[in-house]
Amino acid sequence: MKRSSIAIALSIAFVIGSPWPGEAQQPIRIGATMSQSGVYSTQGGPARNGYLLCQKHVNDQGGILGRKIELLIYDDKSDTPTATGLYEKLIADDKVDLVLGPYGVLATGAMAVTEKHRKVLLAPLSANPAYWEQGRRYLFMQLPPADLFLAGLIDMADRHGLKTVALVGEDTAFPKSVVKATVELAKKHGMTVVLQEEYAKGNEDFSAILAKVKATNPDLLAMTSLNLSDFIGFVRQMKERDVNVKMFGTTGAVVEFQRALGSAAEFTYGTSPWEPSVTYPGVKEFVDAFQKEFNTAPSFHAAGAYAACQLLMEAVRRAGSLDSDALRDELLKLKTTTILNDYAVDERGLQIANKGLFVQWQDGKKVVVWPDASASAKPRFPTPTWGQR
């Protein structure tokens, strides 16, 4: 199928349809939860705003199928059981027409409910392939899958001749998946994993792990967690203990990292599914609109949520219906480009087109350094020791 693109505001051509008899005044209700409080609020807050901006743009252009859309977004408090209960409420009690997904790991609860009720669920910020290996019919991924989250870092390390790798991960599902895939990826590149350490969710003391890192002296050190504050604490403790590696990277790259660490953030690499510098259709307009609406620059969490809304609206337009099976069929065959990246899935709903990006903090700013086609700068390599900075 020929690949299409979905531009900002979903474009007049695709959102304006003829009103259905008796339905012109009834909005299409779309339910979701987002982590507006709790440990994932750093990610969930911008994502909620991404949903709200999409709602505004769709309605400014006349709605979809001749109807406005109305988002009902609850705070799941970064808690999976809470999210599970709220999706049940949204579908069974609030009688929403459609749903959109929560942040990341909380999809584990939401998907059980949406599958039971046969509701299509676009997961805007979930990338654990294990969720897509359980025979679910209505779940769709748009981020790069977890097995690619450190692929750029391994590729760059290999290009620079690095031979040894240490991996550190939170003991939750997504980081476990990333670590497992990265071990195999490193081996394929002829690299040796000299350390593989797991820490408990909520842990803030990395001294024991960093002692092991110092003892094994890896060329490359990579860390993965669902809690972005872990990366901040880890780097602070790396500096305090004078732990030096040639490359250090994480599975997250948001402005809070640099704001908290200042110059200590320099040279760190990070996975980024999206950056405002990319040239996909509608990105500039999205960035400008988000800045104007919320007085801050959008993170990839905001872009991911906006793009999920884009995709759902495109599926509705193509299906000409809100029927779950019709929407499922359209999302399975859809090949397009949103503001986030390319979109295409396999028969399970697993993302196969989006490969993501890798950035590095340089002079206080994120610059894309991988892949070459999207790079705005070259990696600064090797990372100087703390004493040389």
C-alpha positions in Angstrom: 0.0 0.0 0.0 1.2 3.5 -0.8 2.4 5.3 2.3 0.4 8.5 3.1 1.1 11.3 5.6 -1.1 12.8 8.2 -0.5 16.6 8.5 -1.2 19.0 11.3 -4.8 19.5 12.4 -5.5 16.3 10.5 -6.2 18.4 7.4 -9.5 19.7 6.3 -9.9 17.0 3.6 -9.9 14.2 6.1 -11.7 15.5 9.2 -14.8 17.1 7.6 -17.5 14.6 6.7 -21.2 14.8 6.2 -23.2 14.7 9.4 -25.1 11.6 10.1 -28.8 12.0 10.7 -29.6 12.6 14.4 -25.9 12.6 15.3 -24.7 16.1 14.2 -25.0 17.5 17.7 -23.7 14.5 19.6 -19.9 14.6 20.1 -17.8 11.4 19.6 -16.7 10.7 23.2 -13.1 9.4 23.5 -11.9 8.1 26.9 -8.4 7.8 28.2 -6.3 8.0 31.4 -3.0 9.7 31.8 -0.6 9.9 34.8 -1.3 13.4 35.9 0.1 12.6 39.4 2.4 10.0 40.8 5.8 8.7 39.6 5.0 9.0 35.8 3.5 12.5 35.9 6.5 13.9 34.2 5.6 11.8 31.1 1.8 11.8 31.6 1.3 15.6 31.9 2.7 16.4 28.5 0.9 13.4 27.0 -2.5 14.6 28.3 -1.8 18.0 26.7 -1.0 16.2 23.4 -4.4 14.6 23.5 -6.1 17.9 24.3 -4.3 19.7 21.5 -5.4 17.1 19.0 -9.0 17.5 20.3 -8.7 21.3 19.7 -7.3 20.9 16.2 -9.9 18.2 15.1 -12.8 20.4 16.4 -11.4 23.6 14.9 -11.5 21.9 11.5 -15.1 20.7 11.9 -14.7 17.3 13.7 -14.7 13.9 12.2 -17.6 12.3 10.3 -19.4 15.6 10.9 -19.2 15.4 14.7 -17.0 17.1 17.2 -14.9 15.0 19.5 -14.9 15.2 23.3 -12.1 13.7 25.3 -12.7 12.4 28.8 -9.3 12.0 30.5 -9.0 10.6 34.1 -5.9 10.7 36.3 -4.7 7.2 36.8 -2.2 8.4 39.5 0.6 6.3 37.8 -1.0 3.2 39.2 -2.0 0.2 37.1 -5.0 -1.1 39.1 -6.3 2.5 39.1 -5.9 2.7 35.3 -7.6 -0.7 34.9 -10.6 0.4 36.9 -10.9 3.7 35.1 -10.9 2.1 31.7 -13.7 -0.2 32.9 -15.6 3.0 34.1 -15.0 4.8 30.8 -16.4 1.9 28.7 -19.1 0.4 31.0 -20.3 3.5 32.8 -19.3 6.6 30.8 -20.2 4.8 27.5 -17.4 6.4 25.6 -17.4 5.6 21.8 -13.6 5.2 21.5 -10.5 5.0 23.8 -6.9 6.1 23.7 -4.1 4.6 25.7 -2.4 5.6 29.0 1.3 6.0 29.6 3.6 3.1 29.0 3.4 0.3 31.5 -0.1 1.2 32.6 -1.4 -0.3 29.3 -1.1 -3.7 31.0 -4.2 -3.0 32.9 -6.0 -1.0 30.2 -5.6 -3.6 27.5 -7.2 -6.3 29.5 -10.3 -4.1 29.8 -10.3 -2.9 26.2 -9.9 -6.4 24.9 -12.8 -7.6 26.9 -15.0 -4.9 25.5 -13.5 -5.2 22.0 -12.3 -1.6 21.9 -9.4 -0.6 19.7 -6.5 0.7 21.9 -3.8 2.8 20.4 -0.9 2.7 22.9 0.8 6.1 22.5 3.7 5.4 24.8 4.0 1.7 25.2 6.8 -0.3 23.6 7.1 -3.7 25.4 6.7 -6.3 22.7 5.5 -8.9 25.2 2.1 -7.2 25.3 1.8 -7.9 21.6 2.7 -11.6 21.9 -0.4 -12.6 23.9 -2.9 -12.9 21.1 -4.6 -9.5 21.6 -6.6 -8.3 18.7 -7.3 -4.7 19.4 -3.9 -3.3 20.6 -1.7 -1.2 18.4 1.8 0.1 19.0 3.3 3.3 17.5 6.6 3.7 19.4 9.7 1.7 18.3 9.5 -1.7 20.1 11.7 -2.1 23.2 14.2 -4.3 21.4 15.2 -1.2 19.4 15.4 1.3 22.2 19.2 1.0 22.6 19.9 -0.1 19.0 21.3 3.3 18.1 23.6 3.4 21.0 25.0 -0.1 20.2 25.4 0.8 16.6 27.4 4.0 17.4 29.5 2.2 20.0 30.3 -0.5 17.4 31.3 2.2 14.8 33.7 3.6 17.3 35.3 0.3 18.0 34.0 -0.2 21.5 34.1 -3.8 22.7 32.6 -4.1 26.2 29.1 -3.2 27.5 27.5 -2.8 30.9 23.7 -2.7 31.2 21.7 -1.4 34.2 17.9 -1.7 34.3 14.9 -1.2 36.6 13.2 -4.5 37.6 10.0 -3.7 35.7 8.6 -5.2 32.5 9.8 -2.6 29.9 13.4 -2.3 31.1 13.7 -6.0 31.4 12.6 -6.3 27.8 15.1 -3.6 26.7 18.0 -5.3 28.5 17.2 -8.7 27.2 17.1 -7.5 23.6 20.2 -5.3 24.0 22.3 -8.2 25.3 21.5 -10.1 22.1 22.1 -7.0 19.9 25.5 -6.4 21.5 26.5 -10.0 20.9 25.5 -9.7 17.2 27.8 -6.7 17.0 30.7 -8.8 18.4 30.6 -6.9 21.8 30.9 -8.5 25.2 28.4 -7.8 28.0 30.6 -7.6 31.1 27.9 -6.5 33.5 24.1 -6.9 33.7 22.6 -5.3 36.8 19.0 -5.0 37.9 17.7 -2.7 40.6 14.4 -2.4 42.5 11.7 0.1 41.4 12.0 3.1 43.6 15.6 2.6 44.5 17.7 5.8 44.7 21.0 4.5 45.9 23.2 3.2 43.0 26.5 3.0 44.8 26.7 -0.8 44.8 26.0 -0.9 41.1 28.4 1.9 40.3 31.1 0.1 42.3 30.6 -2.9 40.0 30.7 -0.7 36.9 34.0 0.8 38.1 35.4 -2.6 38.7 34.5 -4.0 35.3 35.4 -0.8 33.4 33.1 -1.1 30.4 33.6 0.9 27.3 29.8 1.5 27.0 27.4 1.9 29.9 23.6 1.9 29.2 20.7 2.4 31.6 17.0 1.8 31.2 14.1 2.7 33.5 10.5 3.8 33.3 11.2 6.5 35.9 13.2 9.4 34.3 14.4 10.6 37.7 16.4 7.4 38.0 18.7 8.7 35.2 19.3 12.0 37.0 20.2 10.3 40.3 22.4 7.8 38.5 24.5 10.4 36.7 24.9 12.5 39.9 26.2 9.4 41.6 28.5 8.6 38.6 30.1 12.0 39.0 30.3 11.8 42.8 32.1 8.4 42.5 34.2 9.4 39.5 32.8 6.6 37.3 34.0 7.1 33.7 33.1 5.4 30.5 33.7 6.2 26.8 29.9 6.3 26.1 26.9 6.5 28.5 23.3 6.4 27.3 19.8 6.0 28.6 16.4 5.1 27.3 15.1 8.6 27.8 16.0 12.1 26.8 13.8 14.9 28.2 14.6 18.5 29.2 14.2 17.7 32.9 17.4 15.7 32.7 19.5 18.6 31.5 17.7 21.1 33.8 18.4 18.9 36.8 22.0 18.1 35.9 23.3 21.1 34.1 26.8 20.6 32.7 26.8 17.0 34.1 24.3 16.1 31.4 26.8 16.8 28.6 27.9 13.9 26.4 25.1 11.7 27.6 23.2 9.8 24.8 19.5 9.1 25.0 16.8 7.3 23.1 14.2 9.7 21.7 11.2 8.5 19.7 10.8 12.0 18.5 12.4 15.5 18.4 11.0 18.8 17.4 13.8 19.1 14.8 12.5 16.2 12.6 10.9 17.1 9.3 7.8 14.8 9.3 4.7 16.5 7.9 3.1 18.9 10.4 5.8 18.8 13.0 6.6 22.5 12.9 3.0 23.5 13.1 2.5 21.0 16.0 5.5 22.4 17.9 4.3 26.0 17.4 0.8 25.2 18.4 1.8 23.3 21.5 4.1 26.1 22.6 1.4 28.7 22.2 -1.3 26.6 24.0 0.8 25.4 26.9 3.7 27.8 27.1 6.3 25.1 26.9 8.0 23.0 24.3 6.4 19.6 23.6 8.3 16.4 24.7 8.0 13.1 22.8 5.3 12.1 25.2 3.1 15.0 23.9 4.0 14.1 20.3 3.2 10.5 20.9 -0.2 11.2 22.4 -1.0 13.7 19.6 0.0 11.2 17.0 -2.1 8.4 18.5 -5.1 10.7 18.3 -4.1 11.4 14.6 -4.0 7.7 13.9 -7.4 7.0 15.5 -9.0 9.8 13.6 -7.5 8.6 10.4 -8.8 5.1 11.0 -12.3 6.5 11.7 -12.2 8.5 8.5 -11.2 5.5 6.5 -13.7 3.2 8.1 -16.5 5.8 8.0 -17.5 4.2 11.2 -16.8 3.8 15.0 -17.1 0.0 14.8 -14.1 -1.6 16.5 -13.6 -4.3 13.9 -13.7 -1.8 11.1 -11.2 0.4 12.9 -9.0 -2.6 13.6 -8.9 -3.6 9.9 -8.0 0.0 8.9 -5.2 0.2 11.5 -3.7 -3.1 10.4 -3.4 -2.1 6.8 -2.6 1.6 7.3 0.9 2.8 6.3 1.4 6.5 7.0 3.6 9.1 8.6 2.3 11.1 11.7 4.1 13.9 13.4 5.8 11.2 15.5 7.3 9.0 12.8 6.4 6.3 10.3 3.5 4.0 11.2 3.0 0.5 10.0 2.2 -2.7 12.1 2.3 -6.4 11.6 -0.6 -8.8 12.0 -0.3 -8.5 15.8 -0.4 -4.7 15.9 3.3 -4.5 16.6 5.1 -1.5 15.2 7.5 -2.3 12.3 8.1 1.1 10.7 9.3 3.4 13.5 13.0 3.0 14.3 13.3 5.9 16.7 16.2 8.4 17.2 19.2 8.8 19.4 20.3 12.2 20.7 23.3 13.5 22.6 23.4 16.4 25.0 25.8 19.0 23.5 26.2 22.5 24.8 23.1 22.2 26.9 20.9 21.1 24.0 19.7 17.8 22.6 21.0 17.1 19.1 20.0 14.1 16.9 23.1 12.0 16.3 21.5 8.7 15.0 20.4 7.5 12.5 22.5 9.3 9.9 19.5 10.3 7.8 18.0 12.3 10.7 21.2 13.5 12.4 21.8 17.2 12.9 25.2 16.7 14.5 28.0 14.2 14.9 28.5 12.4 18.2 31.1 13.9 20.5 33.2 10.9 21.3 34.8 9.8 23.5 33.2 11.1 26.7 35.9 13.0 28.7 36.5 11.9 32.3 34.8 13.9 35.0 38.1 15.4 35.9 38.7 16.6 32.3 35.3 18.4 31.9 
